[in-house]
Amino acid sequence: MTGSLLTLSACSNGFDMDMRGLAGGELSTSQAAKSAGTAERPQPDARGVISYPGYQVALARRGDTVAQVAGRIGMNPTELGRYNGLKLDAPLRDGELLALPRRVTEPVDGVIQPSSDINITTLAGDAIDRAGDTPQNSSTSKVSGEQPVRHRVQRGETAYSIARSYGVSVRSLADWNGLGGDLSIREGQHLLIPVKVATSATGTPVTQPGQGSSTPTPPSAAAALPTDEVKQDAPKAPAAPKLSDTRTKASAARMSLPIAGKVTSVFDAEKAGYILISAKPGDPVKAAASGTVRLVSKDVEGEEIVVIDHGNGTQTAYSFISGITVKKGQKIKRGQQIAVATKNRYNAIQFLVFKGTEPVDPMPYLN
């Protein structure tokens, strides 16, 4: 068990549900952005300015303040700070993005224009298809000339919720916007949404459905169905199995379900390192395995959370809970109640399994 997890209880920024930033240093996301099907962010000019047709942004350098960025790009510091909700002397991270309230002098190379290798149909469809659960995959990396969506952070939003709503990886969102290892954002902050690239796993362009092939004539259009054919109802989809019922013996699995419900959201390493298990407010939440309570705290969204160390570098985390009945350092047994489920929009609890500081799929531990 690494010591980095133990420092979370004293961390003023709250618990990092992704936990990839706990290994030390800033979050490195360039490789993640490539693998998640999003383009690389264009490089800024010497001042740190990226110019799109509809707006401009400026990237801070390590140790910059708002006033220093404003001086470099020729803008009033107060105007720039107010537009981004920052004080003039606020320290900025390397690569942190500031939205410009008005245009400054264009770079020598001019405004970034759409490049020919970007699939416009795919980009337009994103506005309708943002809620999709499966990220596109690409083995190639492209620099996008498209103007990305600029999102203004609203109260209660997190990097995770914003990434999910646009169907992009939270790590590519962090890479494009210079977010820190804790992925913290603030109300009123402007974020660029990474542009997706429409390429297949082999790097070839993705064609639209049906493109390059003729549409066959359906049999029903050529001849009517026989009059004596009996129409049968389509078979009903089987009900989702209840994991607690389909498992053999509880002792056969390394862990037990922390709550008696169904898994409603599966593990996705790119978008969310947890699963959701259906729960009603007040349902008892129990330890999935015996261990020692390592953390009782709140995450960046103010949700209460319990982390339990089970030895051999394995830990579990439980969120969307309240009424916590255990304390840090307490020894607990498998099946012992640690809290109750809260009322939330998912009607579920979050359950995570970590190996070291990396989230892993809980299902192999539960089966």
C-alpha positions as semicolon CSV with decimal commas, in nm:
position;residue;x (nm);y (nm);z (nm)
1;M;0,000;0,000;0,000
2;T;0,157;0,328;-0,108
3;G;0,170;0,620;0,132
4;S;0,020;0,858;-0,120
5;L;-0,333;0,740;-0,046
6;L;-0,289;0,817;0,323
7;T;-0,217;1,182;0,252
8;L;-0,565;1,229;0,110
9;S;-0,724;1,285;0,447
10;A;-0,520;1,602;0,487
11;C;-0,560;1,722;0,131
12;S;-0,753;2,049;0,111
13;N;-0,866;1,973;-0,243
14;G;-1,054;1,662;-0,140
15;F;-1,031;1,307;-0,268
16;D;-0,921;1,254;-0,626
17;M;-1,166;0,994;-0,755
18;D;-0,937;0,923;-1,051
19;M;-0,629;0,867;-0,828
20;R;-0,396;0,877;-1,129
21;G;-0,244;1,199;-0,997
22;L;-0,137;1,042;-0,668
23;A;0,183;0,892;-0,797
24;G;0,348;1,234;-0,775
25;G;0,390;1,533;-1,006
26;E;0,150;1,685;-1,253
27;L;-0,099;1,476;-1,444
28;S;0,050;1,369;-1,777
29;T;-0,225;1,318;-2,033
30;S;-0,080;1,347;-2,383
31;Q;-0,072;0,971;-2,444
32;A;-0,420;0,932;-2,299
33;A;-0,553;1,199;-2,533
34;K;-0,412;1,008;-2,829
35;S;-0,564;0,676;-2,727
36;A;-0,904;0,823;-2,644
37;G;-0,977;0,931;-3,005
38;T;-0,920;1,303;-2,954
39;A;-0,684;1,530;-3,143
40;E;-0,387;1,705;-2,990
41;R;-0,437;2,068;-2,893
42;P;-0,279;2,308;-3,146
43;Q;0,045;2,477;-3,043
44;P;0,019;2,843;-2,937
45;D;0,228;3,127;-3,079
46;A;0,525;3,275;-2,894
47;R;0,293;3,472;-2,665
48;G;0,095;3,161;-2,575
49;V;-0,209;3,260;-2,785
50;I;-0,421;3,017;-2,987
51;S;-0,654;3,194;-3,231
52;Y;-0,973;3,033;-3,356
53;P;-1,227;3,203;-3,584
54;G;-1,473;3,256;-3,298
55;Y;-1,244;3,326;-3,003
56;Q;-0,889;3,326;-2,869
57;V;-0,728;3,165;-2,565
58;A;-0,393;3,212;-2,396
59;L;-0,179;2,948;-2,225
60;A;0,013;3,032;-1,909
61;R;0,375;2,940;-1,850
62;R;0,502;2,787;-1,530
63;G;0,506;3,053;-1,255
64;D;0,292;3,301;-1,451
65;T;0,027;3,520;-1,290
66;V;-0,278;3,667;-1,462
67;A;-0,101;4,004;-1,476
68;Q;0,204;3,851;-1,648
69;V;-0,006;3,675;-1,911
70;A;-0,199;3,997;-1,974
71;G;0,124;4,192;-2,019
72;R;0,259;3,938;-2,265
73;I;-0,051;3,944;-2,488
74;G;-0,120;4,318;-2,458
75;M;-0,443;4,307;-2,260
76;N;-0,571;4,488;-1,952
77;P;-0,492;4,258;-1,653
78;T;-0,811;4,346;-1,468
79;E;-1,022;4,267;-1,773
80;L;-0,850;3,932;-1,825
81;G;-0,870;3,836;-1,457
82;R;-1,237;3,931;-1,424
83;Y;-1,334;3,734;-1,736
84;N;-1,168;3,421;-1,596
85;G;-1,268;3,471;-1,232
86;L;-0,907;3,502;-1,115
87;K;-0,709;3,750;-0,906
88;L;-0,428;3,936;-1,078
89;D;-0,162;3,772;-0,861
90;A;-0,314;3,421;-0,881
91;P;-0,038;3,168;-0,965
92;L;-0,108;2,967;-1,279
93;R;0,000;2,618;-1,382
94;D;0,214;2,551;-1,686
95;G;-0,027;2,521;-1,980
96;E;-0,329;2,652;-1,787
97;L;-0,579;2,803;-2,028
98;L;-0,723;3,154;-2,003
99;A;-1,012;3,265;-2,225
100;L;-0,970;3,610;-2,380
101;P;-1,267;3,849;-2,345
102;R;-1,174;4,016;-2,675
103;R;-0,938;3,952;-2,962
104;V;-0,573;4,054;-2,951
105;T;-0,330;4,079;-3,244
106;E;-0,354;3,768;-3,459
107;P;-0,049;3,537;-3,476
108;V;0,180;3,555;-3,778
109;D;0,039;3,229;-3,914
110;G;-0,313;3,364;-3,886
111;V;-0,630;3,213;-3,742
112;I;-0,647;2,832;-3,712
113;Q;-0,874;2,699;-3,986
114;P;-1,033;2,354;-4,023
115;S;-0,792;2,100;-4,172
116;S;-0,895;1,865;-4,450
117;D;-0,844;1,544;-4,248
118;I;-1,113;1,625;-3,991
119;N;-1,450;1,459;-4,046
120;I;-1,698;1,748;-4,030
121;T;-1,997;1,513;-4,010
122;T;-1,855;1,354;-3,697
123;L;-1,794;1,691;-3,533
124;A;-2,143;1,816;-3,610
125;G;-2,292;1,493;-3,478
126;D;-2,120;1,540;-3,142
127;A;-2,380;1,796;-3,041
128;I;-2,642;1,520;-3,058
129;D;-2,426;1,227;-2,957
130;R;-2,243;1,369;-2,652
131;A;-2,404;1,135;-2,405
132;G;-2,263;0,825;-2,576
133;D;-2,087;0,590;-2,337
134;T;-1,821;0,446;-2,574
135;P;-1,523;0,667;-2,665
136;Q;-1,384;0,645;-3,016
137;N;-1,050;0,466;-3,049
138;S;-0,758;0,576;-3,262
139;S;-0,404;0,455;-3,289
140;T;-0,295;0,769;-3,472
141;S;-0,251;1,121;-3,340
142;K;-0,377;1,430;-3,519
143;V;-0,361;1,801;-3,448
144;S;-0,706;1,948;-3,491
145;G;-0,767;2,265;-3,686
146;E;-1,130;2,263;-3,579
147;Q;-1,263;2,523;-3,340
148;P;-1,346;2,329;-3,023
149;V;-1,653;2,391;-2,813
150;R;-1,574;2,638;-2,534
151;H;-1,753;2,536;-2,213
152;R;-1,809;2,769;-1,917
153;V;-1,808;2,574;-1,590
154;Q;-2,132;2,591;-1,393
155;R;-2,173;2,544;-1,020
156;G;-2,159;2,176;-0,921
157;E;-1,984;2,060;-1,238
158;T;-1,660;1,862;-1,225
159;A;-1,401;1,763;-1,483
160;Y;-1,559;1,415;-1,481
161;S;-1,916;1,533;-1,538
162;I;-1,809;1,770;-1,817
163;A;-1,597;1,504;-1,989
164;R;-1,888;1,256;-1,971
165;S;-2,138;1,506;-2,110
166;Y;-1,921;1,564;-2,419
167;G;-1,814;1,201;-2,456
168;V;-1,439;1,265;-2,418
169;S;-1,172;1,131;-2,186
170;V;-1,123;1,329;-1,865
171;R;-0,750;1,298;-1,922
172;S;-0,771;1,456;-2,269
173;L;-0,984;1,734;-2,114
174;A;-0,707;1,790;-1,860
175;D;-0,440;1,790;-2,132
176;W;-0,619;2,048;-2,346
177;N;-0,680;2,282;-2,051
178;G;-0,369;2,237;-1,837
179;L;-0,561;2,103;-1,538
180;G;-0,365;1,996;-1,233
181;G;-0,327;1,646;-1,095
182;D;-0,638;1,688;-0,879
183;L;-0,843;1,783;-1,191
184;S;-0,997;2,071;-0,997
185;I;-1,197;2,334;-1,184
186;R;-1,377;2,646;-1,067
187;E;-1,716;2,801;-1,138
188;G;-1,698;3,038;-1,433
189;Q;-1,380;2,882;-1,573
190;H;-1,365;2,838;-1,952
191;L;-1,265;2,496;-2,083
192;L;-1,191;2,381;-2,437
193;I;-1,358;2,050;-2,519
194;P;-1,110;1,825;-2,704
195;V;-1,196;1,767;-3,068
196;K;-1,255;1,405;-3,165
197;V;-1,084;1,253;-3,466
198;A;-1,278;1,011;-3,682
199;T;-1,024;0,735;-3,751
200;S;-1,040;0,361;-3,707
201;A;-0,805;0,149;-3,497
202;T;-0,580;0,114;-3,803
203;G;-0,564;0,489;-3,859
204;T;-0,780;0,489;-4,174
205;P;-1,066;0,737;-4,213
206;V;-1,403;0,623;-4,094
207;T;-1,669;0,621;-4,363
208;Q;-2,031;0,696;-4,294
209;P;-2,271;0,400;-4,259
210;G;-2,359;0,259;-4,603
211;Q;-2,099;0,471;-4,783
212;G;-1,945;0,287;-5,084
213;S;-2,210;0,015;-5,101
214;S;-2,552;-0,010;-5,261
215;T;-2,863;-0,053;-5,055
216;P;-3,016;-0,399;-5,114
217;T;-3,387;-0,428;-5,186
218;P;-3,565;-0,575;-4,885
219;P;-3,748;-0,904;-4,954
220;S;-4,078;-0,757;-4,839
221;A;-4,061;-0,503;-5,122
222;A;-4,045;-0,773;-5,392
223;A;-4,321;-1,002;-5,271
224;A;-4,582;-0,996;-4,999
225;L;-4,555;-1,232;-4,706
226;P;-4,755;-1,559;-4,736
227;T;-5,105;-1,518;-4,599
228;D;-5,075;-1,834;-4,389
229;E;-4,752;-1,722;-4,218
230;V;-4,805;-1,674;-3,848
231;K;-4,656;-1,357;-3,707
232;Q;-4,466;-1,413;-3,389
233;D;-4,392;-1,159;-3,122
234;A;-4,030;-1,058;-3,091
235;P;-3,865;-1,230;-2,795
236;K;-3,833;-1,015;-2,487
237;A;-3,488;-0,914;-2,375
238;P;-3,384;-1,107;-2,066
239;A;-3,387;-0,910;-1,743
240;A;-3,050;-0,790;-1,617
241;P;-2,920;-1,052;-1,375
242;K;-2,880;-0,958;-1,014
243;L;-2,515;-1,013;-0,941
244;S;-2,579;-1,123;-0,586
245;D;-2,812;-1,401;-0,716
246;T;-2,595;-1,528;-1,001
247;R;-2,280;-1,569;-0,797
248;T;-2,220;-1,912;-0,646
249;K;-2,088;-1,878;-0,295
250;A;-1,989;-1,550;-0,135
251;S;-1,668;-1,710;-0,017
252;A;-1,576;-1,806;-0,374
253;A;-1,528;-1,441;-0,470
254;R;-1,254;-1,223;-0,334
255;M;-1,511;-0,953;-0,259
256;S;-1,884;-0,931;-0,204
257;L;-2,121;-0,667;-0,333
258;P;-2,121;-0,373;-0,091
259;I;-2,496;-0,334;-0,137
260;A;-2,778;-0,563;-0,249
261;G;-2,844;-0,414;-0,591
262;K;-2,774;-0,445;-0,963
263;V;-2,469;-0,310;-1,142
264;T;-2,613;-0,025;-1,350
265;S;-2,292;0,124;-1,490
266;V;-1,988;-0,084;-1,580
267;F;-1,622;0,007;-1,540
268;D;-1,470;0,232;-1,808
269;A;-1,101;0,309;-1,760
270;E;-1,114;0,609;-1,994
271;K;-1,419;0,785;-1,852
272;A;-1,486;0,657;-1,500
273;G;-1,289;0,425;-1,279
274;Y;-1,589;0,297;-1,088
275;I;-1,909;0,100;-1,120
276;L;-2,255;0,207;-1,002
277;I;-2,468;-0,033;-0,799
278;S;-2,838;0,047;-0,761
279;A;-2,945;0,149;-0,411
280;K;-3,229;0,318;-0,230
281;P;-3,162;0,592;0,026
282;G;-3,090;0,432;0,362
283;D;-2,986;0,091;0,223
284;P;-2,692;-0,046;0,424
285;V;-2,351;-0,025;0,257
286;K;-2,109;-0,298;0,366
287;A;-1,737;-0,364;0,333
288;A;-1,665;-0,573;0,025
289;A;-1,378;-0,748;0,204
290;S;-1,200;-0,743;0,538
291;G;-0,938;-0,475;0,592
292;T;-0,845;-0,148;0,758
293;V;-1,018;0,186;0,705
294;R;-0,761;0,420;0,550
295;L;-0,972;0,724;0,472
296;V;-1,298;0,883;0,581
297;S;-1,332;1,210;0,393
298;K;-1,511;1,399;0,115
299;D;-1,428;1,409;-0,255
300;V;-1,401;1,720;-0,472
301;E;-1,780;1,728;-0,514
302;G;-1,843;1,718;-0,138
303;E;-1,954;1,354;-0,143
304;E;-1,859;1,148;0,162
305;I;-1,623;0,862;0,090
306;V;-1,467;0,566;0,269
307;V;-1,149;0,393;0,152
308;I;-1,055;0,050;0,287
309;D;-0,714;-0,116;0,252
310;H;-0,733;-0,494;0,203
311;G;-0,360;-0,562;0,183
312;N;-0,141;-0,657;-0,114
313;G;-0,190;-0,309;-0,259
314;T;-0,566;-0,359;-0,301
315;Q;-0,815;-0,100;-0,180
316;T;-1,184;-0,029;-0,223
317;A;-1,364;0,304;-0,216
318;Y;-1,732;0,375;-0,153
319;S;-1,916;0,699;-0,237
320;F;-2,273;0,836;-0,256
321;I;-2,300;0,736;0,109
322;S;-2,376;0,899;0,444
323;G;-2,412;0,800;0,807
324;I;-2,059;0,659;0,812
325;T;-2,013;0,427;1,111
326;V;-1,639;0,354;1,085
327;K;-1,327;0,555;1,160
328;K;-0,983;0,581;1,006
329;G;-0,757;0,300;1,130
330;Q;-1,047;0,074;1,232
331;K;-1,026;-0,296;1,148
332;I;-1,342;-0,423;0,980
333;K;-1,469;-0,753;0,846
334;R;-1,623;-0,844;0,515
335;G;-1,997;-0,769;0,520
336;Q;-1,970;-0,523;0,810
337;Q;-2,186;-0,215;0,759
338;I;-1,986;0,104;0,705
339;A;-2,256;0,353;0,596
340;V;-2,592;0,390;0,421
341;A;-2,675;0,494;0,064
342;T;-2,776;0,854;-0,005
343;K;-3,041;0,997;-0,232
344;N;-2,871;1,093;-0,560
345;R;-2,946;1,129;-0,930
346;Y;-2,806;0,784;-1,008
347;N;-3,010;0,599;-0,740
348;A;-2,689;0,409;-0,676
349;I;-2,361;0,402;-0,488
350;Q;-2,018;0,433;-0,645
351;F;-1,782;0,141;-0,587
352;L;-1,414;0,144;-0,685
353;V;-1,129;-0,106;-0,661
354;F;-0,769;0,011;-0,675
355;K;-0,450;-0,183;-0,732
356;G;-0,186;0,053;-0,600
357;T;-0,316;0,391;-0,717
358;E;-0,473;0,272;-1,044
359;P;-0,848;0,198;-1,059
360;V;-0,923;-0,150;-1,193
361;D;-1,242;-0,328;-1,297
362;P;-1,422;-0,448;-0,980
363;M;-1,613;-0,725;-1,161
364;P;-1,335;-0,989;-1,153
365;Y;-1,317;-0,940;-0,777
366;L;-1,694;-0,982;-0,739
367;N;-1,735;-1,295;-0,953
